[in-house]
Amino acid sequence: MKVLYTPTIEESQKALQRPSQQTEQQIEDTANILRQVREKGDQAIQFFNEKYDNSRQADFKIEKYQIQQAATQLDEPLKQAILKAYANIKKFHASQLSPKKKIITSAGIVCWQENKPIENVGLYIPGGTAPLFSSILMLGIPARLANCQRIVVCHPIKGNASMHPAVAFCLDLLNITEVYNIGGAQAIAAMGYGTSSIKRVDKVFGPGNAYVTHAKQILQQNGIAIDMPAGPSEVLVIADESANPDFVASDLIAQAEHGPDSQVVLLTTSRAILKQTLAALKEQVEKLPRKEIAEKALLNSVAILVKDLPTAFKLSNFYAPEHLILAIDEAGQYSDKISNAGSVFLGHYSCESMGDYASGTNHTLPTFGFARSYSGVSTLSFCKQVTFQEITKKSIENLGDAVALMAEAEGLAGHKNAVDLRINNLKL
């Protein structure tokens, strides 16, 4: 890790600048994949599946019986762990659906809002270097709670391999049966544009690599809804003198092992904690099966010794991390200092791994500074908020003249006429 000792705010902010997510070649390749899928449909998908995943299957659909068969191979301890996570995630996300509340804004006018499900949603579940079955829970549970009519999943399976039992179990648990063996940017294109085999969806969800992220951004430019720009994973840890350096190092490594492009940041007020954490990092990374991946991520990461906690929070809000861990005593009292973060973990035992899997909150979060303007996935991400109003004769009498006057001032005679007709009708 790059280490800075009490730099200026400007120097710190410069060190916290993220590297570009996509190279020019990646951007060009992604645009070409989307263009090919849009023009050639299934033929293009088959070509890219074989090119990138060594999958030669002409039929991308994974049948329900295949999912159920693979799910039977899951060992009982992991099955029970998934069921615990499922219960917590469902409980938290169910709480986000508030009952409709009718508001009387003035005499004779009742307004309210109702959540309506997005009918067709597409979930991208990466295959890559790890079977991210937890993402099925994080996306599938709120989609089910929102009552989406159709849930499509795209998940790549390399070569002639079978679906991972945990992936299959989660799909079966949520009764998701429209599943396709498609990965990368071609999966995003298939769901966004549709092909002869795959009917297009109304909104695309899910994390992924730089190609997937850029593909989603292209869809958004073409008027197709996405959850958020969710690229390489990242964590920022704020640690004071009370922090456990072994805990802090483990949290940094937990993000670094996601991929070589993951972002890891440490801000600490303690020189001793900084030194001990760097030592613990070296020790822990040596024992990691994904050592090479983590080491590459750590090379592009930074640790900064800051003068105090206010400085740390200022830098954190500037960086706007996907995950923010407060490895400090009485961490809960600092929640009002945080304005930009995807998900926050308070205290020494609140490791980010818990949120990734089973605490209940969602792990599909904005990255690359988008936490300044985006929220993480929630049940409401799968809903549209539709407003209603019921206006009586009395309210036309009371408010109609004001509306007609405002419409006239804006030069919208048709708007004024719609009100005037009703006012005049009441005078008959």
C-alpha positions in Angstrom: 0.0 0.0 0.0 1.0 3.6 -0.6 1.4 5.3 2.8 1.0 9.0 3.5 1.9 10.6 6.8 -0.3 13.6 7.8 -0.5 15.1 4.3 -2.6 18.2 3.5 -6.2 17.8 2.5 -5.3 18.5 -1.1 -2.6 15.9 -1.1 -4.9 13.3 0.5 -7.7 14.0 -2.0 -5.2 13.6 -4.9 -4.1 10.2 -3.4 -7.7 9.1 -3.1 -8.5 9.7 -6.8 -9.6 6.4 -8.3 -7.9 5.0 -11.4 -10.0 4.9 -14.6 -12.5 2.1 -14.5 -12.2 1.3 -18.2 -9.5 1.5 -20.8 -10.3 2.9 -24.2 -10.0 -0.7 -25.5 -12.5 -2.0 -22.9 -15.0 0.8 -23.8 -14.7 0.0 -27.5 -15.0 -3.8 -27.0 -18.0 -3.4 -24.7 -19.8 -1.1 -27.2 -19.1 -3.6 -30.0 -20.5 -6.5 -27.9 -23.7 -4.6 -27.3 -24.0 -3.6 -30.9 -23.5 -7.2 -32.1 -26.1 -8.5 -29.6 -28.6 -5.8 -30.6 -28.1 -6.6 -34.3 -27.6 -10.4 -34.3 -29.3 -11.5 -31.1 -28.7 -15.2 -30.1 -26.0 -15.6 -32.8 -23.9 -13.0 -31.2 -24.5 -14.3 -27.7 -23.4 -17.8 -28.8 -20.3 -16.3 -30.3 -19.3 -14.3 -27.2 -20.2 -17.2 -24.8 -17.8 -19.4 -26.7 -15.1 -16.7 -26.9 -15.1 -15.6 -23.3 -16.5 -18.6 -21.3 -15.7 -21.5 -23.6 -19.4 -22.4 -23.6 -20.6 -23.9 -26.8 -24.2 -24.5 -25.9 -26.7 -23.4 -28.5 -29.5 -23.2 -25.9 -28.7 -20.7 -23.2 -31.7 -21.6 -21.0 -31.0 -23.5 -17.9 -34.1 -25.6 -17.1 -35.7 -25.8 -13.7 -35.0 -29.5 -13.3 -31.3 -28.8 -13.9 -31.3 -26.1 -11.2 -33.1 -28.4 -8.8 -30.7 -31.3 -9.6 -27.7 -29.1 -8.9 -29.2 -27.8 -5.7 -29.4 -31.3 -4.2 -25.6 -31.4 -4.3 -25.3 -28.6 -1.7 -23.9 -29.8 1.7 -26.2 -29.3 4.7 -24.0 -26.8 6.7 -23.9 -24.3 3.8 -27.6 -24.8 3.1 -28.4 -23.9 6.7 -26.0 -20.9 6.5 -27.8 -19.6 3.4 -31.2 -20.1 5.1 -30.0 -17.9 8.0 -28.9 -15.2 5.6 -32.2 -15.5 3.7 -34.2 -14.9 6.8 -32.3 -11.8 7.8 -32.2 -10.3 4.4 -35.9 -10.9 3.9 -36.8 -9.3 7.3 -34.8 -6.2 6.6 -36.0 -5.7 3.1 -39.7 -6.4 4.0 -39.5 -3.5 6.4 -38.9 -1.1 3.5 -42.4 -1.5 2.1 -44.4 1.0 4.1 -48.3 0.9 3.8 -49.9 3.6 1.7 -50.8 6.7 3.7 -53.5 9.1 2.4 -52.8 12.8 3.0 -55.5 15.5 3.0 -53.5 18.4 1.5 -56.5 20.8 1.7 -60.2 20.5 2.0 -61.5 18.1 -0.6 -58.1 16.9 -1.8 -56.7 13.5 -0.9 -53.2 12.5 -2.2 -51.3 9.3 -1.7 -48.5 7.2 -3.1 -48.4 3.5 -3.9 -45.5 1.2 -4.7 -46.1 -0.7 -8.0 -43.7 -3.5 -9.0 -41.5 -3.2 -12.0 -42.9 -6.0 -14.0 -39.8 -7.5 -15.7 -36.4 -7.3 -14.1 -33.1 -8.8 -15.0 -30.5 -9.9 -12.5 -26.9 -10.3 -13.4 -25.0 -12.8 -11.2 -21.3 -12.9 -12.0 -19.5 -16.2 -12.4 -15.9 -15.0 -12.8 -13.4 -16.2 -10.2 -16.0 -17.0 -7.5 -19.6 -18.2 -7.5 -21.4 -15.1 -6.0 -24.5 -16.9 -4.9 -25.0 -14.3 -2.2 -25.9 -11.8 -5.0 -28.9 -14.0 -5.8 -30.2 -13.4 -2.3 -29.5 -9.7 -2.4 -31.3 -9.1 -5.6 -33.8 -11.9 -5.7 -35.3 -11.4 -2.2 -36.3 -7.7 -2.8 -37.5 -8.5 -6.3 -39.8 -11.2 -4.8 -41.0 -8.8 -2.0 -41.8 -6.2 -4.5 -43.9 -8.7 -6.5 -42.1 -8.4 -9.8 -44.0 -10.6 -12.3 -40.9 -11.8 -14.1 -37.4 -12.2 -12.8 -34.7 -13.1 -15.3 -31.2 -14.3 -14.2 -28.1 -14.4 -16.3 -25.2 -16.3 -14.8 -22.2 -17.6 -16.7 -20.9 -21.2 -16.3 -17.5 -21.9 -17.7 -17.1 -24.6 -20.4 -19.0 -27.8 -19.7 -19.1 -27.3 -15.9 -22.3 -27.6 -13.9 -24.0 -24.9 -12.0 -22.5 -24.4 -8.5 -24.8 -26.1 -6.0 -25.1 -22.9 -3.8 -26.1 -20.8 -6.9 -28.7 -23.5 -7.8 -30.0 -23.7 -4.2 -30.5 -19.9 -4.0 -32.3 -19.9 -7.3 -34.6 -22.7 -6.2 -35.2 -21.1 -2.8 -36.5 -18.0 -4.6 -38.3 -20.0 -7.3 -36.5 -18.2 -10.0 -36.8 -20.4 -13.1 -35.9 -18.2 -16.1 -32.2 -18.5 -15.9 -29.7 -18.2 -18.8 -26.1 -19.3 -19.1 -24.8 -16.0 -20.3 -22.0 -13.8 -18.9 -20.4 -10.4 -19.2 -21.5 -7.5 -21.4 -23.4 -9.9 -23.7 -25.7 -10.8 -20.7 -26.4 -7.2 -20.0 -27.2 -6.6 -23.7 -29.4 -9.7 -23.9 -31.5 -8.6 -20.9 -31.6 -4.9 -22.0 -32.3 -5.4 -25.7 -33.9 -8.8 -25.9 -33.3 -11.6 -28.4 -35.4 -14.3 -30.1 -34.7 -16.5 -27.0 -34.8 -13.8 -24.3 -37.6 -11.3 -23.9 -36.2 -7.9 -22.8 -36.6 -6.6 -19.2 -37.5 -3.2 -17.9 -34.6 -2.8 -15.5 -31.2 -4.5 -15.2 -29.6 -5.1 -11.8 -26.3 -6.6 -10.6 -22.6 -6.0 -10.1 -19.8 -7.0 -12.4 -16.4 -6.1 -13.9 -15.5 -3.1 -16.0 -17.2 -4.5 -19.1 -20.4 -5.2 -17.2 -20.4 -1.8 -15.6 -19.9 0.0 -19.0 -22.5 -2.2 -20.6 -25.1 -1.1 -18.0 -24.1 2.6 -18.6 -24.7 2.2 -22.4 -28.1 0.7 -21.6 -28.9 3.7 -19.5 -27.9 6.0 -22.3 -30.3 4.1 -24.5 -33.2 4.6 -22.1 -33.1 1.3 -20.4 -33.1 1.5 -16.6 -30.3 0.1 -14.4 -29.9 -0.1 -10.6 -26.7 1.9 -10.5 -23.1 2.0 -11.8 -21.7 -0.8 -9.7 -18.1 -1.6 -10.6 -15.1 -2.9 -8.7 -15.6 -3.3 -5.0 -14.1 -0.9 -2.5 -13.8 -0.3 1.3 -12.6 2.7 3.4 -11.7 2.0 7.0 -11.5 4.8 9.6 -9.5 3.6 12.6 -8.4 5.4 15.8 -6.1 4.2 18.6 -8.8 1.8 19.9 -8.8 -0.2 16.7 -7.6 -3.8 16.5 -5.0 -3.9 13.7 -5.6 -7.5 12.9 -9.3 -6.7 12.4 -8.5 -3.7 10.3 -6.1 -5.7 8.1 -8.6 -8.4 7.6 -11.3 -6.0 6.5 -8.9 -4.4 4.0 -7.9 -7.9 2.6 -11.6 -9.0 2.4 -12.1 -6.3 -0.2 -8.7 -6.7 -1.9 -9.4 -10.4 -2.7 -12.5 -9.5 -4.8 -10.3 -8.5 -7.7 -7.1 -6.8 -8.7 -9.1 -3.6 -9.5 -10.7 -3.5 -6.0 -10.0 -0.3 -4.0 -8.8 -0.4 -0.4 -8.3 2.7 1.8 -7.2 3.2 5.4 -7.5 6.4 7.3 -6.2 6.4 10.8 -5.4 8.9 13.6 -2.8 6.5 15.1 0.7 6.1 13.9 1.0 2.9 16.0 -2.2 1.4 14.5 -1.0 2.3 11.0 2.3 0.4 11.6 0.7 -2.6 13.2 -2.0 -2.8 10.5 0.6 -2.8 7.7 2.5 -5.6 9.4 -0.8 -7.6 9.9 -1.6 -7.1 6.2 1.7 -8.7 5.2 1.1 -11.6 7.5 -2.5 -12.2 6.6 -2.1 -11.9 2.8 0.5 -14.7 2.8 -2.1 -17.1 4.0 -4.7 -16.1 1.4 -5.7 -18.6 -1.4 -6.3 -15.5 -3.6 -3.0 -13.9 -2.6 -2.0 -12.8 -6.0 -5.3 -11.0 -6.6 -5.2 -9.3 -3.2 -1.6 -8.2 -3.7 -2.4 -6.5 -7.0 -5.3 -4.6 -5.4 -3.2 -3.6 -2.4 -0.6 -2.2 -4.8 -3.1 0.4 -6.0 -4.4 1.2 -2.5 -3.5 3.8 0.1 -3.2 4.3 3.8 -3.2 7.8 5.3 -2.2 9.0 8.8 -4.6 11.9 9.5 -4.4 14.4 12.3 -7.9 13.8 13.7 -11.3 12.2 13.1 -12.9 15.3 11.6 -10.2 15.1 8.9 -10.9 11.4 8.4 -14.6 12.0 7.9 -14.0 14.9 5.5 -11.8 12.7 3.4 -14.3 9.8 3.6 -17.1 12.0 2.4 -14.9 13.2 -0.5 -14.1 9.6 -1.5 -17.7 8.4 -1.0 -16.8 4.7 -0.5 -19.0 1.7 -1.3 -18.3 0.3 2.2 -17.3 2.4 5.2 -16.0 0.8 8.4 -15.7 2.8 11.6 -13.1 0.9 13.6 -13.5 3.4 16.5 -15.0 3.4 20.0 -18.6 4.5 20.3 -18.8 4.5 16.5 -22.6 5.0 16.5 -22.3 8.6 17.8 -20.5 9.5 14.5 -23.3 8.6 12.1 -24.3 12.2 11.6 -20.7 12.9 10.3 -21.3 10.6 7.3 -23.0 11.9 4.2 -21.5 9.9 1.4 -21.3 6.1 1.7 -23.0 3.0 0.3 -23.2 1.0 3.5 -21.7 1.8 6.9 -20.3 -0.7 9.5 -20.1 0.7 13.0 -17.6 -0.5 15.6 -14.9 -3.1 16.0 -17.0 -6.2 15.4 -19.0 -4.8 12.4 -16.9 -6.4 9.7 -18.0 -5.8 6.1 -18.2 -9.5 5.5 -21.4 -9.7 7.7 -23.1 -7.2 5.4 -21.9 -9.0 2.3 -23.7 -12.2 3.4 -26.1 -12.3 6.3 -26.7 -9.2 8.5 -29.7 -8.2 6.3 -28.6 -5.1 4.5 -28.0 -5.2 0.7 -24.5 -5.7 -0.7 -25.3 -4.3 -4.1 -24.0 -0.8 -3.6 -22.7 2.2 -5.6 -19.0 2.4 -6.2 -16.5 4.8 -7.9 -17.8 7.7 -5.9 -21.4 7.3 -7.0 -22.5 7.0 -3.3 -22.6 10.8 -3.6 -25.8 10.5 -5.6 -26.9 6.8 -5.6 -28.3 4.5 -3.0 -27.7 0.8 -2.7 -30.3 -1.7 -3.9 -33.4 -1.9 -1.8 -36.9 -3.3 -2.2 -38.0 0.1 -3.5 -35.4 -0.3 -6.3 -37.8 -2.9 -7.8 -40.8 -0.6 -7.5 -42.2 2.5 -9.1 -43.8 5.0 -6.8 -47.1 6.1 -8.4 -48.9 9.1 -6.9 -52.7 9.4 -6.7 -55.0 12.3 -6.0 -58.8 12.5 -5.6 -60.2 16.0 -6.0 -63.8 16.8 -5.1 -66.2 19.5 -6.2 -65.4 21.4 -3.0 -61.7 21.5 -3.7 -62.3 22.8 -7.2 -64.3 25.6 -5.6 -61.5 26.4 -3.1 -58.4 25.9 -5.2 -59.5 26.1 -8.8 -59.2 29.9 -9.1 -55.6 29.7 -7.9 -54.7 27.0 -10.3 -56.4 28.8 -13.2 -54.4 32.0 -12.4 -51.1 30.1 -12.2 -51.8 28.3 -15.6 -52.7 31.7 -17.2 -49.4 33.2 -15.9 -47.5 30.4 -17.5 -49.3 30.9 -20.8 -51.0 27.5 -20.7 -54.5 28.2 -21.8 -55.5 24.6 -22.0 -54.6 24.0 -18.4 -56.7 27.0 -17.3 -59.6 25.9 -19.4 -59.7 22.4 -17.8 -60.2 24.1 -14.4 -62.5 26.9 -15.6 -64.9 24.4 -17.2 -65.3 22.6 -13.9 -65.7 25.8 -11.9 -68.4 27.0 -14.4 -70.1 23.6 -14.2 -70.5 24.0 -10.5 -72.3 27.3 -11.0 -75.0 25.8 -13.1 
